[in-house]
Amino acid sequence: MVDPITVNTNAGETLLRFRDDVVHDEPAVTLDAFLGQTNATAVRLEAGDDARALLPHLGQIALVEISFPTFRDGRGYSAARILREAGFEGELRAAGDVLVDQIPHMRRCGFDSFAPEKPVDAATLTKLLALYPQPYQKAADARVPVWKLRHG
Amino acid sequence: MYVYDEYDQSIVDARVEEFRDQVERRLSGALTEDQFKPLRLMNGLYLQLHAYMLRIAVPYGTLDGRQMRMLGHIARKYDRGYGHFTTRQNIQYNWIKLADAPDILAELATVQMHAIQTSGNCIRNISSDQFAGAAADEVADPRPWAELIRQWSTFHPEFTYLPRKFKIAVIAADEDRAAMRLHDIGIQLLERDGVLGAKIFVGGGMGRTPMIAHEVKDFITADHLMSYLEACLRVYNRYGRRDNIYKARIKILLHEIGVEAYREQVEAEFAAIRDLGLDPPLAELARITAMFKGPDFDADAPDTVDRSDPDFAVWLDQNVAAHKQRGHAIVTISLKPIGGIPGDASADQIDLMADLAERYGHDELRVTHAQNIVLPHVRKADLHAIWTALREAGLAEANLDLISDIIACPGLDYCSLANARSIPLAQKIGERFAGRQRELGELKLKISGCINACGHHHAGHIGILGVDKKGTENYQLLLGGSGAEDVSLGKITGPGFDEDGVVDAIERVTDRYVALRERGERFLDTYRRVGMQPFKEAIYG
């Protein structure tokens, strides 16, 4: 999906979603709470949490929300890739101080849902998402890296 | 040399468009300065004391005449007629207007150049050996590997908001001309059982806590280089400190958890990702390597040089190095004229160096981490003509690796972080020692105007650190550092000095060295043999 669908959640958040399934409405629990009560289906990871702790449980998780306390804190990009590389197919949401210029990179790391603190300009986002014709490196998205285009 | 294909060009063109849009949003107020700052920094645009400074990437220090000429054009059209070559093999301009920056990037893109990731908390310009492809002692040309890493690191989606900046150097010889082990990751290519691979060092750097990189992987082949580097960076991105900017470099992470624990984490990460298909096929390295084949050398070029002109002979002995091809030589053009600003070149000088490269040097130039320019492939028969042209342009200072071949940061004259001036001090030292520098032999002197160490003072045989002492500029003296294969960190001699005082102190140090040295010893060798004490006595009495 190239452009996001804007969705308002029951909690009053505005989500930008790059998937068209139903928004998961169970509140996300903390990593500690999740590991203690294993029937939850939505988890919120703080920036310093170890995403690998979720890997044994991916089958039961529908939503992982990853927190960005400031746009400068890049730990969540690695957390997202770790989950996608392990085969997680549920919703991966970036929440917090998420800026429009960061969303294309976040998409490449596997995020398909965004809950930015401040609204992002839709026209700018559309333009940015279409800007780079192809990436240099393979990541957690389906985009084909330049070396693959060169060598098939 | 590497030549862009349509893919490379489209990415650089897209970057120009993206940055133009970001500047427009900043100028319109849609972006706050706080939000714009990391975006402009990732394009090498700094706000300095007087104006914006723009840093342009010269990947692994290699460029051709057309690209060099573009650097002269930018100096003339958008700056004050000069540019400053840096220790990261880049060039920076000190007087740029924000509104001009997108146009400058557009002009650069026409000659396959850019300012991508020359600043910011991301993977910076990849540096390498300035003699790559010309040196007799290399196992291979390191630049194809550096180019592979350049492409992998360009807009890497996961590593754009690292805890701190990240610098990578690649070399392929035992002699280290790139300060490889003072990088966040240092890579040395070597051959094992007929296969080319890389030894990986992690956690080096200067700044306020200088450290020498540790060997983390003794051999990794090209088919898994990218996934291994990805693992190295991912461990850093996840666990590097973000609570204190001065403790955020990867060297601090290694220091705190230890090299063994870091290596284990990297190996675990590597095991998880090595088979995910992140690595380009070997055909990609082969494609790039073919472009670095190098020129067709004239096998019949005469191997002798007429040394009858004594001034020329001095320059020949100091600034010309052996080339792998008979009848050829490597020329280092000093950007350190006595009394000049280290690393600065005027637009006219830049053009002249481009001319010389095109006419005599197979159209190739290099920038060195010591802020000089290299013509890597010239015929010995052309050396006199090259020297004559350089001399007319004020570029024939015969001081490579001598005490006046100083690395200096811009210091308080330009930089908003500096505590002290570096440039006037470099000028004074050059003037004081000009007459006897050859007698002193190899002596690498490096000056930083603050503890961030952009002038590499930790790695100087003699290092100088400018500090602020109760509102006045004060200079500490360090001895015994090296950025070469015998890497070491300098030690502070004792209490600091004012500007003239530090020049006097250096004179006492060099006098003591001359008195103590044994046959064939460089200053650094004597220092290592006798230790700090005799020099301390000479300085402080």
Interface residues (C-beta under 8 A of the other chain):
Chain A: F71 R72 D73 G74 R75 Y77 S78 A79 R81 E85 L99 D101 Q102 P104 H105 M106 R108 C109 D121 T124 K127 L128 L131 Y132 P133 Q134 P135 Y136 Q137 K138 A139 P145 V146 W147 L149 R150 H151
Chain B: D5 Y7 D8 S10 I11 A14 E17 E18 D21 Q22 R25 A30 Q35 P38 L39 N121 Q151 W152 T154 F155 H156 P157 E158 F159 T160 Y161 L162 P163 M226 R234 N237 R238 R242 A272 I273 L276 G277 L278 P280 P281 A283 E284 R287
